[in-house]
Amino acid sequence: MTDAADASGGLRALDREHLWHPATDLAAHERDGPLLVTHGEGIYVHDDRGRRYIEGMAGLWCNALGYGEEELVEAAARQMRTLAYSQLFASRSHEPGIRLAGRIAEMLPPHRDGGPWHVLFGNSGSDANDSAVKLVRQYFNATGQPRRKKIVSRQRAYHGVTLAAASLTGLPNFHAPFDLPLDGILHASCPHHYRHGLPGEDEEGFAARLAEELDALIRGEGPETVAAFIAEPVMGAGGVIVPPRGYFEAIQPVLRRHGVLFVCDEVITGFGRLGEAFGCQSYAIEPDMVTMAKALSSGYQPISALAVSDRIYAAIRDHGSAGGPFAHGYTYSGHPVACAVALRTLELYAERDVFGHVGRVAPHFQSRLAALARHRPVGNTRGRGLIGAIELVADRDSREPFPAAIRAAPRLAALAQDEGVLVRALPGDTVALCPPLVIRESEIDELFDRLDRALMRFEA
């Protein structure tokens, strides 16, 4: 056995003994061990056995600029040498945090009420959405509407894993083991036309029906008790569910009529995934709060942000002036190294026209994705920009799913890994694709050629 192989085996044993893996079948992991990734470049990663894979999920929806981006390495090193840590509590500040907040506010579309966006930093998409829940509550307390506490999410939404964010998430396996959701979290219908449209109901009709259901839900609860609605422009970990035509145009008037805030979860869609800076721009969403993470730093540093409209910020500021400081924030909120890396990430998006590149290659990505429908087990393909999904079915005519015991999506994901492309199995027998934004057309072909072979093996 070589020294490298010996070291690799020792790491695997150590992993099995001590490292608790998130979102993992723990018993299977103890049996099979990890995929031990050692290094990466561009859209590729390598394992300890010398195999190279296309990183078809950009890590976890986040590595937009690919691996080995020296500009981000240098940004981190420069900041560590200058100011390795500082905090933003009690009016302390630092240049990377100031400039990053300003850049995010500049990139966001103007709020319909006017005034600047205000940016609160965190460490992950989960804590950004958790912070949104707290600030929604504080806003309505500050404006004399303390009964407004309920927040409407959607079935199959994914908003994170803290107690509040996991409650917003609309996936049963994130609820049952932890006695969730918390009181006051409601879940409206999932906007998945393929699964939930009625016979003969087109997408616009489906969207109109969901808007009516949302209106009925709010009226049934009492509008004076409903605070906010949270939604991803394209639902990510719940199955890459693209909203039906007219969906956000139909539901936003319902929210405004009842005085309900709109929290837009841009953790996955933010910073170019759909071809524009934010997904809300792709779907004409006019949010009151925007959460973001992942591609904010291209995954090179843990950082998230919550952007809040001036109206909400001002109400909280004025209410708090009589009762002490704003009582929220984290030790690493606005960590200077994370902010420096995120700021350079946003600069690189602009300097290299990364969002424009997404717009140019996305039609080819979506065309290759749609072509997978020729495989008999593929019931539905869907996506937008550089995100997509394949939904597997046992019978295409009836859309009958595979028996749960077959574990169809994990099986296809394993075959894809064997073909050298990393994808992700999601609920609903769905396999997701979300490559780095810098992927080229030739690399898109390589990705889908490998996935095509995996589907042929799955079908056989």
C-alpha positions in Angstrom: 0.0 0.0 0.0 1.3 3.4 -0.9 1.8 6.2 1.6 -1.1 8.1 0.0 -3.4 5.1 0.0 -2.5 4.5 3.7 -3.2 8.1 4.6 -6.5 7.9 2.7 -7.5 4.8 4.5 -6.7 6.4 7.8 -8.8 9.4 6.9 -11.7 7.2 6.0 -11.6 5.4 9.2 -11.3 8.6 11.2 -14.2 10.0 9.2 -16.4 7.0 10.0 -15.5 7.2 13.7 -15.9 10.9 14.4 -17.2 13.1 11.6 -21.0 13.6 11.7 -22.2 14.4 8.1 -25.2 16.6 7.5 -28.0 15.4 5.2 -26.5 11.9 5.1 -27.8 8.3 5.6 -25.7 7.8 8.7 -25.9 4.0 8.7 -25.0 3.7 5.0 -22.1 6.1 5.5 -20.7 4.0 8.3 -20.9 1.0 6.0 -19.6 2.7 2.7 -17.5 5.6 3.9 -17.2 9.0 2.2 -16.4 10.3 -1.2 -13.1 11.9 -0.1 -12.6 15.1 -2.3 -9.0 16.3 -2.3 -8.8 19.2 -4.7 -10.6 21.0 -7.6 -10.0 23.3 -10.5 -12.6 25.1 -12.6 -15.8 23.0 -12.7 -14.0 19.8 -11.7 -13.1 18.1 -8.3 -10.9 15.1 -7.7 -11.1 12.3 -5.1 -8.4 10.6 -3.2 -8.4 7.7 -5.7 -7.5 9.8 -8.6 -10.9 10.2 -10.2 -12.1 13.5 -11.6 -15.8 14.6 -11.5 -17.8 17.4 -13.0 -19.2 19.3 -9.9 -22.7 19.3 -11.2 -24.1 20.9 -8.1 -21.5 23.8 -7.7 -20.8 22.2 -4.3 -24.1 22.9 -2.6 -25.6 25.4 -5.2 -22.8 27.9 -4.3 -19.5 27.5 -6.2 -20.3 30.0 -8.9 -16.8 30.9 -10.1 -15.4 27.4 -9.9 -12.5 26.0 -8.0 -9.0 27.4 -7.7 -10.0 31.1 -8.2 -6.8 32.9 -7.2 -8.4 36.3 -7.0 -10.5 35.1 -4.1 -7.6 33.4 -2.4 -5.6 36.7 -2.6 -8.6 38.7 -1.3 -8.8 36.5 1.7 -5.0 36.6 2.3 -4.8 40.4 2.0 -7.6 40.9 4.5 -6.2 38.4 6.9 -2.9 40.2 6.9 -4.6 43.6 7.4 -7.5 42.9 9.8 -8.1 39.2 10.4 -11.2 39.8 12.6 -13.3 42.6 13.8 -17.0 42.8 14.7 -19.9 45.1 13.9 -21.5 45.3 17.4 -21.9 48.6 19.2 -21.2 50.8 16.1 -17.8 49.3 15.3 -17.3 48.9 11.6 -14.7 48.1 8.9 -14.2 48.8 5.3 -15.0 45.4 3.7 -18.3 45.3 5.5 -19.3 48.8 4.6 -18.3 48.4 0.9 -20.1 45.0 0.6 -23.3 46.3 2.1 -23.2 49.2 -0.3 -22.6 46.9 -3.3 -25.4 44.6 -2.4 -27.8 47.5 -1.9 -26.7 48.8 -5.3 -27.3 45.5 -7.1 -30.8 45.0 -5.6 -33.8 46.4 -7.6 -35.2 49.6 -6.0 -37.9 49.0 -3.5 -41.3 50.2 -4.5 -41.6 52.4 -1.3 -38.3 54.1 -2.1 -35.4 54.6 0.3 -32.2 52.5 0.6 -31.8 48.8 1.4 -30.2 48.0 4.7 -28.0 44.9 4.9 -27.6 42.7 8.0 -24.8 40.0 7.7 -24.8 36.5 8.9 -23.1 33.2 8.2 -25.5 31.0 6.3 -28.8 31.0 4.4 -30.4 29.3 7.3 -29.5 32.1 9.7 -30.5 34.8 7.2 -34.0 33.3 7.0 -34.1 32.9 10.8 -33.2 36.6 11.1 -35.9 37.5 8.7 -38.5 35.7 10.9 -37.3 37.7 13.9 -37.3 41.1 12.1 -40.7 40.5 10.7 -42.0 40.0 14.3 -40.1 43.1 15.5 -41.4 45.2 12.6 -45.1 44.4 13.4 -44.5 44.9 17.2 -42.9 48.3 16.3 -45.9 49.3 14.2 -48.5 48.5 16.7 -49.6 45.2 15.1 -48.4 42.6 17.6 -50.9 40.0 16.6 -49.2 39.6 13.2 -46.9 36.7 13.9 -47.9 34.0 11.3 -45.6 33.4 8.3 -46.8 31.6 5.2 -44.3 29.3 3.4 -45.1 26.6 0.9 -45.1 22.8 0.7 -41.7 21.6 -0.6 -40.0 24.9 0.1 -36.5 24.8 1.5 -35.4 27.7 3.7 -32.8 26.1 6.0 -32.4 24.1 9.2 -32.5 26.3 12.3 -35.6 25.9 14.3 -37.4 28.8 12.5 -35.9 28.1 9.1 -36.6 24.4 9.2 -40.2 25.2 10.2 -40.4 27.4 7.1 -39.1 24.5 5.1 -42.0 22.5 3.7 -40.4 19.0 3.7 -41.6 16.4 6.2 -38.2 14.8 6.9 -37.0 18.2 8.2 -40.0 18.4 10.6 -40.9 15.0 12.1 -37.6 14.2 13.9 -37.5 17.6 15.6 -41.1 18.2 16.5 -41.5 20.9 13.9 -42.8 23.2 12.5 -43.1 25.8 15.3 -46.5 27.3 15.9 -47.3 30.1 13.6 -45.8 28.7 10.5 -48.2 27.9 7.7 -47.6 26.1 4.4 -49.5 27.0 1.2 -49.7 24.8 -1.8 -46.7 23.9 -3.8 -46.6 25.6 -7.2 -45.6 22.4 -9.1 -47.8 22.3 -12.2 -46.6 18.9 -13.3 -47.7 17.3 -10.0 -50.5 19.4 -8.8 -52.2 21.0 -11.9 -55.7 19.7 -12.5 -56.6 17.9 -15.7 -56.8 20.4 -18.5 -55.6 23.3 -16.2 -52.9 25.4 -17.9 -50.2 27.1 -16.0 -51.9 30.5 -15.8 -55.1 28.8 -14.5 -53.1 26.8 -11.9 -51.4 30.1 -10.8 -54.7 31.8 -10.4 -56.1 28.9 -8.4 -53.0 29.0 -6.0 -53.5 32.7 -5.5 -57.1 32.1 -4.6 -56.1 29.4 -2.2 -53.5 31.8 -0.6 -56.1 34.5 -0.2 -58.5 32.0 1.4 -55.7 30.8 3.8 -54.9 34.4 4.9 -58.6 35.3 5.3 -59.2 32.1 7.2 -56.4 32.7 9.6 -57.3 36.4 10.0 -55.2 38.9 8.0 -54.5 40.8 11.3 -52.5 37.7 12.4 -50.5 37.0 9.2 -47.2 38.8 9.0 -45.2 37.6 6.0 -45.0 35.2 3.0 -41.6 33.7 2.1 -40.7 32.2 -1.2 -37.8 31.2 -3.4 -38.1 32.5 -7.0 -37.3 28.9 -8.1 -37.6 26.3 -5.4 -34.3 24.6 -4.9 -33.8 21.7 -2.6 -37.5 20.9 -2.7 -37.1 19.7 -6.3 -36.0 22.7 -8.5 -39.7 23.7 -9.0 -40.1 26.5 -11.5 -43.1 28.7 -10.8 -46.0 28.4 -13.3 -46.6 31.3 -15.7 -48.2 34.2 -13.9 -47.7 32.8 -10.4 -45.9 35.7 -8.7 -48.1 38.2 -10.7 -51.1 36.5 -9.2 -50.0 36.2 -5.6 -48.4 39.6 -5.0 -51.7 41.5 -5.1 -53.1 39.1 -2.5 -50.2 39.9 -0.1 -50.5 43.7 -0.6 -54.3 43.6 -0.1 -53.8 42.0 3.3 -50.7 44.0 4.3 -48.5 40.8 4.3 -44.7 41.3 3.8 -42.9 39.4 1.0 -39.6 37.8 2.0 -37.7 36.6 -1.1 -35.3 33.8 -0.4 -32.5 34.3 -2.9 -30.0 31.9 -1.2 -29.8 29.8 -4.3 -31.1 32.1 -7.1 -29.1 35.2 -6.0 -26.1 36.4 -8.0 -26.6 35.1 -11.5 -28.1 31.6 -11.3 -31.1 32.6 -13.4 -29.1 35.0 -15.6 -29.8 38.2 -13.7 -28.3 39.5 -10.4 -31.4 38.3 -8.5 -34.2 35.9 -9.1 -36.7 38.5 -8.1 -35.7 40.4 -11.2 -36.4 37.4 -13.4 -39.9 37.1 -12.0 -40.9 40.7 -11.3 -41.1 40.1 -7.6 -41.1 43.2 -5.4 -39.9 41.9 -2.0 -39.8 43.7 1.3 -36.8 41.5 2.5 -34.3 39.5 0.6 -32.1 36.8 2.0 -28.9 35.6 0.2 -25.8 33.5 0.8 -24.0 30.8 -1.3 -22.9 32.6 -4.5 -22.4 35.8 -2.5 -18.9 34.5 -1.9 -18.9 31.8 -4.5 -18.7 29.4 -1.5 -15.2 30.5 -0.7 -16.2 31.9 2.7 -19.3 31.3 4.9 -21.4 34.5 4.7 -25.0 35.5 4.3 -27.0 38.7 4.1 -30.5 39.9 4.8 -31.5 43.0 3.0 -34.4 45.0 4.5 -36.4 47.8 3.0 -36.0 51.3 4.4 -39.6 51.3 5.7 -39.0 48.2 7.8 -35.6 49.4 9.0 -36.9 52.8 10.0 -39.8 51.3 12.0 -37.4 49.0 14.0 -34.9 51.9 14.4 -37.4 54.3 15.8 -39.1 51.7 18.0 -35.7 50.6 19.5 -34.4 54.1 20.2 -36.5 54.1 23.4 -35.7 50.6 24.5 -32.0 50.0 24.0 -29.9 48.6 21.2 -31.0 46.3 18.4 -30.7 42.9 20.1 -29.7 40.6 17.3 -26.5 39.6 15.5 -23.7 37.0 15.5 -20.0 37.0 16.5 -19.2 36.5 12.8 -21.8 38.9 11.4 -19.8 40.8 8.7 -16.6 38.9 9.3 -14.0 41.1 7.5 -12.4 38.2 5.6 -15.7 36.9 4.4 -16.8 40.4 3.4 -13.6 41.0 1.5 -13.9 37.7 -0.4 -17.6 38.4 -1.1 -16.9 41.9 -2.3 -14.2 40.6 -4.7 -16.6 37.9 -5.9 -19.2 40.5 -6.8 -16.5 42.5 -8.6 -15.5 39.5 -10.6 -19.1 38.8 -11.6 -19.1 42.3 -13.1 -15.6 42.3 -14.6 -16.1 39.0 -16.3 -19.8 39.5 -17.3 -20.6 36.2 -15.5 -24.4 37.0 -15.5 -24.2 37.7 -19.3 -22.3 34.4 -19.7 -25.1 32.6 -18.0 -27.6 34.1 -20.3 -25.6 33.0 -23.3 -25.0 29.4 -22.3 -28.3 28.7 -20.4 -30.3 28.0 -23.6 -27.9 25.2 -24.5 -28.0 23.9 -20.9 -31.8 23.8 -20.9 -31.9 22.2 -24.4 -29.7 19.4 -23.3 -31.7 19.0 -20.1 -35.0 18.8 -22.1 -33.5 16.2 -24.4 -33.2 13.8 -21.5 -37.0 13.3 -21.6 -36.4 10.7 -24.3 -35.5 8.3 -21.5 -38.5 6.3 -20.5 -38.1 6.9 -16.7 -37.9 10.7 -17.1 -41.4 12.1 -16.5 -40.5 15.8 -16.4 -37.5 18.0 -16.9 -37.5 21.6 -15.8 -35.3 24.5 -15.1 -34.2 28.1 -15.8 -30.8 29.7 -16.3 -28.2 27.3 -15.0 -30.4 25.2 -12.7 -32.4 22.2 -13.7 -34.0 19.0 -12.5 -35.1 15.6 -13.8 -38.2 14.0 -12.2 -38.2 10.2 -12.5 -41.4 8.2 -12.8 -42.3 4.5 -13.0 -45.0 5.3 -15.7 -44.9 8.4 -17.9 -48.6 8.3 -18.8 -50.0 8.1 -15.3 -47.0 9.9 -13.7 -46.9 7.1 -11.1 -43.8 7.5 -8.9 -41.4 4.6 -8.3 -41.9 2.6 -5.1 -40.0 4.3 -2.2 -37.9 1.2 -1.6 -36.3 1.6 -5.1 -34.9 5.0 -4.0 -34.9 6.0 -7.7 -33.3 9.4 -7.4 -30.4 8.3 -5.1 -29.8 5.4 -7.5 -29.5 7.7 -10.5 -27.3 10.0 -8.5 -25.0 7.1 -7.7 -24.8 6.0 -11.3 -24.1 9.6 -12.4 -21.2 9.7 -9.8 -19.9 6.5 -11.3 -20.0 8.2 -14.7 -18.0 11.2 -13.3 -20.6 13.8 -12.6 -21.9 14.9 -9.2 -25.6 15.6 -9.0 -28.0 15.6 -6.0 -31.0 13.4 -5.2 -34.0 15.5 -3.9 -37.5 14.7 -2.7 -40.0 13.5 -5.2 -37.6 11.2 -7.1 -35.9 14.3 -8.5 -32.3 14.8 -9.4 -30.9 18.3 -9.5 -28.3 20.1 -11.6 -26.7 23.4 -10.6 -23.1 23.7 -12.1 -20.7 26.5 -11.6 -21.8 29.7 -13.5 -18.5 29.7 -15.4 -19.3 26.4 -17.2 -18.6 26.5 -21.0 -20.9 25.0 -23.7 -18.4 22.2 -24.3 -18.4 21.4 -20.6 -22.2 21.4 -20.6 -22.1 18.8 -23.3 -19.6 16.7 -21.3 -21.9 16.9 -18.2 -25.0 15.8 -20.1 -23.2 13.1 -22.0 -22.2 11.6 -18.7 -25.7 12.0 -17.3 -27.2 10.5 -20.4 -25.0 7.4 -19.9 -26.2 7.2 -16.3 -29.8 7.4 -17.4 -29.3 4.6 -19.9 -27.9 2.4 -17.1 -30.7 3.4 -14.8 -33.3 2.5 -17.5 -31.6 -0.8 -18.2 
